[in-house]
């Protein structure tokens, strides 16, 4: 990556320094609106979550081939 052009950097600093507080707030709000969508609740999704019930996966335990019958590796 090459060094930044000092004239470009100066123009950017001047543009930022010349903003009013209201202009800065408007720019921040515009960037925030595009950066991430606002959190929202979709009624259909909320109903689905209420009806959904996760089912645990039950698997038979493997047969232990150790002399003790239930070692820490097999258990």
Beta strands, then each sheet from edge to edge (+ up, - down):
end
